[in-house]
Amino acid sequence: MAEAGDGNLALVKHVVLVLSGKGGVGKSTITTELALAFKHAGKKVGILDVDLCGPSIPRMLCVGRPDVHQCDSGWVPVYTDAQKSLALMSIGFLMEDPDEAVIWRGPKKTAMIAQLVSDVAWGELDVLLVDTPPGTSDEHLAVLENLRKHRVDGAVLVTTPQAVSTGDVRREITFCKKTGVRILGIVENMSGFVCPHCTECTNIFSKGGGEELAKLTGSVFLGSVPLDPLLSASVEEGRDFAESFPNSATFSSISSISQVLLKSLEND
């Protein structure tokens, strides 16, 4: 838990990084769905989207490109609901043109990340999820360095079942160990394909790579999430998957992962 004197993170109970060794594994989707699952569990949640080259979470939460306002404490996050139970700040809100590419050298990226980490007035939050860029770049180091004065509970690593993806996540695990970041667990995304007609799950890719990686590295396997057209459509349209398909096996998987993660954070 952050402590008094921690500035804008003083009232944030838990900070969790969401990492992936490579792009295209659905890291932002998992971040979004975890945040929504936490919200449905009665928690106040924040998402800090520092994926500079692909800030997709605003679209996933259907918040568009609102004007970002400032208060005495810094930037005011954008709330996705009237109850203000899910707050979001994204680099995407600060771009003048949504089609603009972030072609910045390291120092400018580092300065922007530092500002995003320190200058958002989050208020009281149970969990702040930090959606990072893929890989193990200087952006990750910038996030960690600017969170050093606060407690980071750990990281959730997202992979897909194939050996190419799990190999990249293995390097992410090495990064966590070298930087002293606790690994809260591994999520295997796109673990099979759910037929929209019969709901049977078929393994398009290989299966079990994430679970095997967790065993080999002594990490917690949080669970697997299938490739589900209903989830994909919900993310594309900015709809709450939990509200739309509460009885689906995919939501059951996401809910189970979120419950295990919350229990780990609260028992820490």
N, C-alpha and C positions, 0 to 999 in steps of 0.2 A: 504494500500500500504506500502511496505517496504520502509525504509528511508535510507539516506546516513549513512554509518557506520554499516550497517547490513551485511557486508561481501558479501558472494556469493549470498545472497537473496536481495541485495540492489536494483536490477533492476527488481525484480519480483513484479508485481502489485497485484496479488491476490493469496493466498494460501488456498486450499480447501482440507480438509480431507475426505476420503471416508471410512465409517465405516459400519460394520455389527455386529449384536449380535451373529451370529453363522456362521460357514463355510457352503459352498455349496449353497449360495444364489445368486452367480453370481456377487459378488462385483468387482472382477477384470475385468470381462466382461463389467460391467457398466462403470468402470473407463476408460477402453480402448475406448469404444464407445463414451463416453462424450469427451474424448481428440480428437478423430477423428472428431466429430461434431464441436468442437471448431475450429479445424484446417480448416475445410471446410468453417467456418464462417469468415475466414481471420485472426484468432488469432494465436499468437505464444504460444505454449503449452509445458509444461514439465510434465512428470510423474516420481515421486519418488516411487519406489516399495520397501517398507520395510516389505512386508509379508515374514518374514524370513523362514517360513516352507513351503511356496508355492509360490515362485516367478514365476508366470506363464505369466506375461505380455510380456516378451521378445518373447515368442513363439507366443502370440496373435498378435504381431506387426511384426513377421517374421524377427527378427534381430539376431537370433541365439545366439552365445556366443562370441562376438567380444572381442578383447583385449581392456582393459580400459587404456587410456593414461592419463598422468598427465601434467598439466601446472603449472605456478607459483601460480595460485589461487586454485589448487586442481585437482580433477578428472574432466576430460572432459566428458560430457554426450554423449551418443550414439544417433546420429540423424537418424530418420527413413526415411527421404526424402532429396533430393538434396537441397531443399530450406531452410533446417534446421528450419522448422516450428513446428516440433514435436521432442522433446528431451526426452531421457529416461535414468534413472539410476536405476539399480536393484541389489539387493544382489545376484541374479543369475549370474551376470557377474563376481562376485568375487569368486565363488566357483570353485575349481580345477576340480571337477568331477560333472557333471550335476545330477548324481544319488546320490550324497552325501546328507545325512540328516544333518540338522543343530541341533546337540545335544549339545547345549550350556546352561550353567547356566545363570541366570539373569544378572550378571555384564558384561559378555562378550557380551550378546545381547544388553545391554544398550550402551556399548562402540561402537559397530558397528553402531547402529542407530544414535548415536551422530555424528559419522564420516560421515555417509551418509547424514544427515541433513545439516551439516556445511561445508563439504569439496567438494561439487560438484559445478563447475564453470558454473552456469546456464546462465549467461548473461541476456539479456532482454527477459522477458516472460510476457505475458498477464495473464496466469493462470498456477499455479503449482498444479497438483492433487497428493495427497499423498495416495497411496494404502496401507492400514494398515492391520495387521493380524486380524482375527475375534476375537470377545470377547472384554473384558475390562481388558487387562493384563498389566503387567509392561512395555511391549513394547509400548503401547499407552501412558503411562505416560512419557516414555523416549522421544517419538516423541514430545509431548506437551512441556516438559521441555526444549527441545533443540530449540523449535520454539518460546519460550516465548519472546525472545528479538526481534522477528519479529511479524508482525501482522498476525494472522490466521483469515481469514474471517469467517470461520465456517466449518460445516461438512454436508455432504450428507449421509443419512442413507439408506442402501439397505436392503429390506426385501422380502420375498415371501408371498403369501396371507395367508398361514395357521396360525392358532393361536399359534402353537409352535414357528414359526419364529417371529411373531409380538410380542410375549411375550419376546423373547430374545432382540428384538430391543427396547422394552420398558425399559429394563435395560440399554441399550446403551444411551437412552435419559436421564436417570437418571445420567449416567456417564458424559454426556455432561454438564448437569446443574451443577453438583458438581465441575467440572473442569473449568467452565466458558466458554465453547465452544458454540458458537451460532449454532443453528440447521438451516441450509439453506433449508432443506426440506427432504422429504421421497420419495424414489422410490420403487414401487412395481414391482419386477422382476418376470418372469415366470407367468405372469398374463394371463392364458389361453394358449392354444396350437394352433398354426396356421397350418392348413393342407397344406402341400406342393402342393397338387393337386387342391383344390378348394379355398384355402386361407381363408376358414371360420375359425373363432376362437372359440375353445371349451374350457370350463373351466374344466381342469383335476383336479386341486386343487380347493379349495374354492376361492372366488373372493372378492376383496374389503377390505381385511384385512389392507393393507397399508393405504388406504384412511381413514378407520375408526380409525386407530391408530393416524393418523395425526389430525383428529378432536378431539379425546379424549385428546391429549397432547398439542393442540394448535399449532401444527407445520404445515408448508406448505406442501401440497401434490403436488409433482412435476409432477407425472404421473406414468403410468404403461407401462411395456415392456413385450410383450408376449413371450412365449417359441416358438421360430421360428427355424426350422431346417436350414433355409438359414443363419440365424445369427450364429447358432452353428457351421455350416460348415466353415463360414468365419473366425470365431475365431480360429478354429482348424487349418485352413490352413494359417493363418496369412494374410488374405486378408482384404481390406478395404470394409466393408459392405456397406457404403454409396456410394462408387463408383460402386459397383457391383449391388446393388438393390435400386437405389435412389427413385423409385416409390412405394416401398413396404410400407404397413401400419406400419410395425415394425420400419422402418427408420423414418417414419413420427413421431412416438411416441418418439424416441430417440432425433430427431431434436427439437421437441417441448420442451422436458425436458431441453435440452441444452440451448435453447433460453431463457426460463424462468430463468434458473440459471444465465446465463450471464447478463441478465437484472437486476437481484437482485444484482449481484456483482458490476456492473457499476453504479447503482443508490445509492449504499451504501455511 
